[in-house]
Amino acid sequence: MRGIFLGIVLGMTLFPLSVQAAFSFQNVIDLAREKASKPYQPPPEIPKFMRDLAFHDYQNIRFDPEKSLWRDSNSRFNVMFLSPGLFYGHPVAMNVIDAQGVHPVPYRKSYFRFEDPELERRVPPDLGFAGFKLTFPFFEPETPNQFLVFAGASYFRGVGKHNAWGISARGIALDTGLPSGEEFPSFVEFWLERPKPDAKSVTFYGLLDGKSLSGAYRFVVTPGEQTVMQVRAVLFPRGPIELLGVAPLTSMFYYGENTARPVGEWRGEVHDSDGLLIHNGASSEWLWRPLMNPLNLQMDYFHTENLRGFGLLQRDPHFTHYQDLGARYELRPSAWVEPLGDWGKGQVVLVQLPSPNETNDNIVAFWTPAAKIEHPGQLLFDYRIRFGGTDLVQGPLGRTLNTFVGDGNRVGGGNEEGAYRLIVDFAGGPLQEMSPRAPVVGKITALEGGEMIEQFVEYNEPLKAWRLSILARPAKDNPLSLRAYLAEGERALTETWTYRLPRENDILPEAK
């Protein structure tokens, strides 16, 4: 747990404190510590009729952009607010920090436009806000563009300049994927620092509370081609936590090139992210795991030491692979988490849940420490999150372009019953300097008793890439688990591709 149980005073040098003498991050830390010292009290719920709103009824409550916070100032940053209702069952207190001190932002129904007059009449005058959106002029100086949203439990979503909305992040994840059930702490209060007119970044603080812990967060956000967030999280567990998820990312994978297409679907692929990338500091390994929509819950643990980064990426930027003019999946952002300092030993956890459609976020990735959280205390994590396009992470090695999986006992796949044909394309890094006749070979390991039947590497002229073809069979009643990379002699040329196909899958009918 080196780098986690740290003194808060020693760590504060990473971020300058607020220039406002009346308020600093320490105030939020003190509030979180005080909450954790007492039994958990859930936030008050909004009226039941608001929680029971239909989706389209809630969508018809719209914030009036003319009422945006700081709109009448010279700031390029504006703040829009969200109404409670439907998924957002409790209000979140909002405050502003300026030269005069700290001021609460009062709720007013006049900030919102209601399509239904009867609903507007029933909404109480003190309903409160569910969260907020930050805007910044990406393209035209007078046109604000939304780039960050905080709403619902500890969720937030960010985009770079040319992205569409997609992946989410969270303040914390607790017991995600465990049989005991997941816990969802919530941000219950925010403090927004009023930025200077020429500011390129905006700073705000959040107070999080839940049954198992409370926490204080400081966010410094810089929008642009990549939207960058520097995060400091100071957590106070109330007691033991079985699975602590730090810097969690949440996304959607319905189907893609490495899965069967659901019956009736006309689009080639549907996903917000197509893979998990991990950079392990101790081994310097870059590891890529393609995502899937499993038939049953799948949890994978990747051991790390001195983690340098992990993220859920949308690597496929080609519209023709999706053909969806409404969703524009090729524009969905990638998200990359970089620890600031050494988090020590731990695991990146990938949780993949079965989903019958594209409306469910069924993918979660986070880091968890090796040491168990057994007692109340204080935890400190500093990290950076970047939201952006396919070039968000530039590793030094060749990267995986495609993963295709099919039956290894049919024309084009092979003639081995119970086997799978896997095709993996790599490009970039040292590969781009290689002659098509270079002696590139595949280094493959079959795990969990699997059998490697054949493998070969060839240059893929149409893609200007290198193709690894694998025919492998899993051990009886086991998943097919493989690791592979391309090499020239002993020199690694690519990241490590890793794949785990569950025994029950949608590739071979008999596997279900």
C-alpha positions in Angstrom: 0.0 0.0 0.0 3.0 2.3 -0.5 1.8 5.7 -1.7 -1.7 5.2 -0.4 -1.6 5.6 3.4 0.1 9.0 3.2 -0.1 12.1 5.4 -2.4 14.6 3.7 -0.1 17.5 4.5 2.9 15.9 2.7 0.8 15.2 -0.4 -0.8 18.7 -0.8 2.2 19.9 -2.8 0.8 18.3 -6.0 -2.0 20.8 -6.3 -1.9 24.5 -5.1 -4.6 25.3 -2.6 -7.5 27.7 -3.5 -6.5 31.3 -3.4 -9.7 32.0 -1.5 -8.7 32.5 2.1 -12.2 31.6 3.3 -12.2 28.1 1.8 -9.8 25.4 0.9 -9.7 21.7 0.1 -8.9 21.1 3.8 -12.5 22.2 4.6 -13.9 19.4 2.5 -11.5 16.9 4.0 -12.6 17.9 7.5 -16.2 17.5 6.5 -15.6 14.0 5.0 -13.6 12.9 8.1 -16.5 14.1 10.4 -19.1 12.2 8.3 -17.0 9.0 8.5 -16.8 9.3 12.3 -20.6 9.0 12.5 -23.2 6.4 11.3 -24.2 6.8 7.7 -27.2 9.0 7.1 -28.6 8.7 3.5 -29.4 12.0 1.8 -33.1 13.1 1.8 -35.1 11.8 -1.2 -37.0 14.0 -3.6 -40.8 13.5 -3.8 -41.9 10.1 -5.1 -43.7 11.5 -8.2 -40.4 12.9 -9.3 -38.6 9.6 -8.8 -41.3 7.9 -10.8 -41.1 10.1 -13.8 -41.0 8.4 -17.2 -37.9 8.9 -19.2 -39.5 11.2 -21.8 -41.2 13.3 -19.0 -37.8 13.8 -17.3 -36.2 14.7 -20.6 -38.8 17.5 -21.0 -37.3 19.3 -18.0 -34.5 21.4 -19.5 -32.2 23.9 -17.9 -32.3 27.3 -19.5 -28.8 28.1 -20.8 -29.5 31.8 -20.3 -29.5 31.1 -16.6 -26.0 29.5 -16.6 -23.7 30.3 -13.8 -21.0 32.9 -14.8 -22.8 33.6 -18.1 -22.9 37.3 -17.3 -19.2 37.5 -16.5 -16.1 37.4 -18.7 -15.5 33.7 -17.9 -15.2 31.3 -20.7 -16.5 28.6 -18.3 -20.2 28.4 -17.6 -22.2 26.0 -15.3 -25.5 24.5 -16.2 -27.6 22.6 -13.6 -29.6 19.3 -13.8 -33.0 18.7 -12.2 -33.5 15.8 -9.8 -35.9 13.1 -11.0 -36.0 9.6 -12.5 -32.4 8.2 -11.9 -31.4 11.2 -9.7 -33.3 10.6 -6.5 -31.7 13.1 -4.1 -30.6 16.7 -4.3 -27.0 17.8 -4.4 -26.0 21.0 -2.6 -24.1 23.5 -4.9 -21.8 26.3 -3.8 -19.7 29.0 -5.4 -16.3 30.2 -4.1 -15.4 33.7 -5.1 -13.5 36.7 -3.7 -16.3 37.4 -1.2 -16.3 33.9 0.2 -18.5 30.8 -0.2 -22.1 31.2 -1.4 -24.8 28.5 -1.8 -26.5 28.4 -5.2 -30.2 28.5 -4.6 -32.6 26.3 -6.6 -35.2 28.2 -8.7 -37.8 26.6 -10.9 -37.4 29.5 -13.3 -33.9 28.1 -14.2 -35.7 25.2 -16.0 -38.2 24.9 -18.9 -41.0 22.5 -18.3 -42.9 21.0 -21.2 -45.7 19.9 -18.9 -47.3 22.8 -17.0 -48.9 20.4 -14.5 -45.6 18.9 -13.6 -44.1 22.4 -13.2 -46.9 23.2 -10.8 -46.2 20.2 -8.6 -42.4 20.6 -8.4 -41.6 22.1 -5.0 -39.8 25.4 -4.9 -36.9 23.9 -2.9 -36.4 20.8 -5.0 -32.6 21.3 -5.4 -30.2 20.3 -8.1 -29.1 16.8 -9.2 -25.7 17.8 -10.5 -24.1 20.2 -13.0 -22.6 20.5 -16.5 -19.5 22.5 -17.4 -19.3 24.3 -20.7 -16.4 25.9 -22.6 -16.2 27.4 -26.2 -14.4 24.7 -28.2 -15.1 26.1 -31.6 -16.7 29.6 -31.6 -15.8 32.1 -28.8 -19.5 32.9 -28.1 -20.8 29.3 -28.3 -20.4 27.2 -25.1 -19.9 23.5 -25.6 -20.6 20.9 -22.9 -17.5 18.9 -21.9 -18.1 17.6 -18.4 -21.2 16.3 -16.5 -21.5 15.3 -12.8 -24.8 13.6 -12.1 -26.0 10.4 -10.3 -24.2 8.7 -7.4 -20.5 9.5 -8.0 -20.7 9.4 -11.8 -19.2 11.9 -14.2 -18.7 12.0 -18.0 -16.1 13.9 -20.0 -15.3 14.5 -23.7 -12.5 15.9 -25.7 -13.1 18.6 -28.4 -14.2 16.2 -31.1 -15.9 13.5 -29.1 -19.5 12.5 -28.7 -20.7 11.5 -25.2 -19.9 7.9 -24.2 -17.8 6.5 -21.4 -18.3 7.5 -17.7 -16.0 7.7 -14.7 -16.8 7.5 -11.0 -15.4 8.9 -7.8 -15.2 5.4 -6.3 -16.5 1.8 -6.9 -17.4 -0.5 -4.0 -17.8 -4.3 -4.3 -18.5 -4.1 -8.0 -19.4 -7.6 -9.4 -19.4 -9.3 -6.1 -22.3 -11.6 -5.0 -22.8 -9.3 -1.9 -24.0 -6.6 -4.2 -22.5 -3.2 -5.3 -22.7 -0.1 -3.2 -23.0 3.3 -4.8 -21.8 6.2 -2.7 -22.9 9.7 -3.9 -21.5 13.1 -4.2 -23.7 15.1 -1.9 -22.2 18.6 -2.2 -20.0 20.6 -4.5 -18.0 23.8 -4.3 -17.1 25.6 -7.6 -14.2 28.1 -7.7 -15.1 31.0 -9.9 -12.4 31.1 -12.7 -10.6 34.2 -13.9 -11.6 35.5 -17.3 -8.5 34.1 -19.0 -8.5 30.8 -17.1 -7.8 27.6 -19.1 -8.8 25.3 -16.2 -11.6 25.2 -13.6 -11.3 23.9 -10.1 -14.0 22.4 -7.9 -14.4 20.2 -4.9 -16.8 17.4 -4.1 -18.0 15.7 -0.8 -18.8 12.0 -1.2 -20.7 9.9 1.3 -21.9 6.3 1.4 -22.6 3.5 3.8 -19.0 2.2 3.8 -16.9 5.4 3.4 -16.9 9.2 2.9 -14.5 11.2 0.8 -13.2 14.6 -0.3 -12.3 15.2 -3.9 -10.5 18.0 -5.6 -10.8 18.3 -9.4 -8.8 20.6 -11.7 -10.2 20.3 -15.2 -8.7 21.6 -18.5 -10.8 21.1 -21.6 -9.3 20.8 -25.1 -8.5 18.2 -27.8 -8.1 16.0 -24.7 -10.0 17.0 -21.6 -7.7 16.5 -18.7 -8.7 16.1 -15.0 -6.3 16.1 -12.1 -7.9 14.4 -9.2 -7.1 14.2 -5.5 -9.2 11.8 -3.5 -9.0 11.6 0.3 -11.1 8.7 1.5 -12.3 7.7 5.0 -13.6 4.1 5.3 -16.0 3.5 8.1 -14.8 -0.1 8.3 -13.7 -3.1 6.2 -14.3 -2.9 2.4 -14.0 -6.1 0.5 -13.3 -4.6 -3.0 -12.3 -1.0 -3.2 -12.4 0.3 -6.8 -10.1 3.3 -7.4 -10.6 5.6 -10.4 -13.4 3.4 -11.9 -14.4 3.7 -15.5 -17.8 2.5 -16.8 -18.6 1.8 -20.4 -20.8 -0.2 -22.8 -19.9 -3.1 -25.1 -22.9 -4.8 -26.9 -21.1 -6.6 -29.7 -18.1 -6.1 -32.0 -15.7 -7.8 -34.4 -14.7 -10.4 -31.9 -18.3 -11.5 -31.1 -21.3 -12.9 -32.9 -23.7 -10.3 -34.2 -27.1 -10.5 -32.4 -30.0 -11.8 -34.5 -31.7 -8.9 -36.4 -28.9 -6.4 -35.9 -27.8 -4.6 -39.1 -24.9 -2.6 -37.7 -21.5 -4.1 -37.8 -20.5 -3.1 -34.2 -22.1 -1.4 -31.2 -19.9 -0.3 -28.4 -18.6 2.8 -26.5 -15.2 1.1 -25.8 -13.6 -1.9 -27.5 -10.7 -2.8 -25.1 -8.9 -2.4 -21.8 -5.3 -1.1 -22.0 -2.9 -1.5 -19.0 0.6 -0.1 -18.6 2.3 -2.0 -15.7 5.3 0.0 -14.3 7.2 -2.8 -12.7 7.4 -4.9 -15.9 7.0 -2.1 -18.4 4.4 -4.3 -20.1 1.6 -2.8 -22.2 -1.3 -5.2 -22.2 -4.5 -5.1 -24.4 -7.6 -7.0 -23.6 -10.5 -6.8 -26.1 -13.9 -6.4 -24.5 -16.9 -8.8 -24.9 -20.5 -9.1 -23.9 -20.4 -12.4 -22.0 -23.3 -14.7 -21.4 -22.5 -14.7 -17.7 -20.7 -12.3 -15.4 -16.9 -12.3 -16.0 -14.3 -10.8 -13.7 -10.6 -10.6 -14.6 -7.8 -9.5 -12.3 -4.5 -8.1 -13.8 -1.7 -7.9 -11.2 0.2 -4.6 -11.3 3.0 -3.0 -9.4 3.7 0.8 -9.7 0.9 1.0 -12.2 1.5 3.7 -14.9 -1.9 3.8 -16.4 -5.1 1.9 -17.4 -8.1 2.8 -19.5 -11.1 1.8 -21.5 -10.4 2.8 -25.1 -12.4 3.2 -28.3 -9.7 2.3 -30.8 -11.9 1.8 -33.8 -12.5 5.2 -35.4 -14.1 4.1 -38.7 -17.7 5.0 -39.2 -18.1 2.2 -41.8 -17.6 -0.3 -39.0 -20.7 1.0 -37.2 -22.9 2.7 -39.8 -24.9 4.5 -37.1 -25.6 8.1 -37.9 -27.5 8.6 -34.7 -25.2 7.1 -32.1 -21.9 7.9 -33.9 -20.0 5.3 -31.9 -16.8 6.1 -33.8 -16.7 9.4 -32.0 -17.1 8.0 -28.5 -14.2 9.0 -26.2 -11.5 6.9 -24.7 -10.6 7.4 -21.0 -7.1 6.9 -19.6 -6.1 7.0 -15.9 -2.6 7.8 -14.8 -1.5 7.5 -11.2 0.5 10.5 -9.9 3.0 8.7 -7.7 3.4 5.0 -6.8 0.2 3.3 -5.8 2.1 0.1 -5.0 1.0 -3.4 -5.6 -2.6 -4.1 -6.7 -4.8 -5.3 -9.5 -6.7 -3.7 -12.4 -10.1 -5.4 -12.3 -12.2 -5.8 -15.4 -15.9 -6.6 -14.8 -18.0 -7.6 -17.8 -21.7 -8.1 -17.4 -24.2 -9.6 -19.9 -26.4 -7.1 -21.6 -29.3 -7.8 -24.0 -29.0 -4.4 -25.7 -26.9 -1.2 -25.9 -28.7 0.8 -23.2 -26.8 -0.8 -20.3 -23.3 0.2 -19.2 -22.0 -3.4 -18.7 -18.2 -2.8 -18.5 -16.3 -1.6 -15.5 -12.6 -1.2 -14.9 -10.8 0.0 -11.8 -7.6 -0.4 -9.7 -7.8 -2.1 -6.3 -4.9 -2.3 -3.8 -3.4 -5.6 -2.8 -3.7 -4.8 0.9 -7.2 -5.3 2.3 -9.1 -2.3 3.7 -9.7 -3.7 7.2 -10.1 -0.7 9.5 -11.2 2.9 9.5 -8.5 5.3 8.5 -7.5 7.6 5.7 -6.6 6.8 2.1 -5.1 9.2 -0.4 -5.0 8.8 -4.2 -3.7 11.3 -6.8 -4.3 10.7 -10.4 -5.0 12.2 -13.8 -7.9 11.2 -16.1 -7.8 12.1 -19.8 -10.8 11.9 -22.2 -10.1 12.0 -25.9 -9.9 10.3 -29.3 -8.1 7.2 -30.6 -4.7 8.8 -30.2 -5.2 9.4 -26.5 -2.5 6.9 -25.5 0.6 6.5 -27.6 2.7 3.5 -26.3 6.1 2.7 -27.8 5.1 -0.6 -29.3 2.8 -1.9 -32.0 -0.8 -2.0 -31.0 -3.7 -4.3 -31.6 -6.0 -3.2 -34.5 -8.4 -6.1 -34.8 -9.4 -9.3 -33.0 -11.6 -11.8 -34.9 -12.8 -15.0 -33.4 -14.5 -17.9 -35.2 -15.0 -21.7 -35.4 -11.8 -23.7 -35.9 -13.7 -26.5 -37.6 -15.0 -24.9 -40.8 -13.7 -23.7 -44.2 -11.4 -20.7 -43.5 -11.0 -21.6 -39.9 -9.5 -25.1 -39.8 -10.6 -28.7 -39.3 -10.2 -29.1 -35.5 -13.4 -29.9 -33.7 -13.8 -27.8 -30.5 -11.1 -25.4 -31.5 -11.2 -21.6 -32.3 -9.6 -19.6 -35.0 -8.3 -16.2 -33.7 -7.0 -13.5 -36.0 -5.2 -10.6 -34.5 -3.9 -7.6 -36.5 -1.0 -5.4 -35.2 0.3 -2.1 -36.5 2.4 0.9 -35.5 5.4 1.2 -33.3 8.5 -0.7 -34.6 6.3 -2.6 -37.0 5.9 0.5 -39.3 9.6 0.4 -40.0 9.7 -3.4 -40.8 10.0 -4.8 -44.3 7.1 -7.1 -45.3 9.6 -9.9 -45.5 11.0 -9.3 -42.0 11.2 -12.4 -39.7 8.3 -11.4 -37.5 7.1 -14.3 -35.3 4.3 -14.8 -32.8 5.1 -15.5 -29.1 2.0 -17.2 -27.7 1.1 -18.8 -24.4 -1.9 -20.9 -23.9 -3.2 -20.8 -20.3 -5.6 -22.8 -18.2 -4.6 -26.1 -19.9 -5.4 -24.8 -23.4 -3.8 -26.5 -26.5 -2.0 -24.4 -29.2 -2.6 -26.3 -32.5 -1.0 -23.9 -34.9 0.0 -20.3 -35.4 1.7 -18.2 -38.1 2.4 -14.5 -38.9 2.0 -12.8 -42.2 2.1 -9.2 -43.5 -1.4 -7.8 -44.1 -0.9 -5.6 -47.1 -4.4 -4.0 -47.3 -4.0 -2.7 -43.7 -0.3 -2.2 -43.8 -0.3 -4.3 -40.7 0.9 -7.7 -39.4 -1.6 -10.6 -38.9 -1.2 -13.3 -36.3 -3.4 -16.3 -36.9 -4.0 -18.8 -34.1 -5.8 -22.1 -33.9 -6.3 -23.2 -30.3 -8.5 -25.5 -28.3 -9.4 -24.9 -24.6 -9.1 -27.7 -22.0 -12.3 -29.5 -21.3 -14.8 -27.4 -19.3 -12.3 -24.5 -19.2 -12.2 -21.1 -21.0 -9.8 -20.4 -23.8 -7.1 -18.2 -22.3 -4.3 -16.8 -24.5 -1.5 -14.3 -24.3 0.5 -13.2 -27.5 2.7 -10.6 -28.9 4.9 -10.2 -32.1 8.7 -10.3 -31.9 11.8 -10.2 -34.0 14.2 -12.6 -32.3 14.0 -11.7 -28.6 12.9 -8.1 -29.4 9.2 -7.4 -28.5 7.5 -5.4 -31.3 4.0 -5.1 -29.9 1.9 -4.8 -26.8 0.7 -8.1 -25.2 -2.6 -9.1 -26.5 -4.6 -11.2 -24.0 -7.9 -13.0 -24.5 -10.2 -15.1 -22.4 -13.1 -16.7 -24.1 -15.6 -18.2 -21.5 -16.6 -21.8 -21.9 -20.1 -20.6 -22.5 -19.9 -18.1 -25.5 -21.7 -17.1 -28.7 -19.0 -18.3 -31.1 -19.7 -22.0 -31.0 -23.3 -23.2 -30.6 -22.2 -26.2 -28.5 -20.3 -23.9 -26.1 -23.5 -22.3 -24.8 
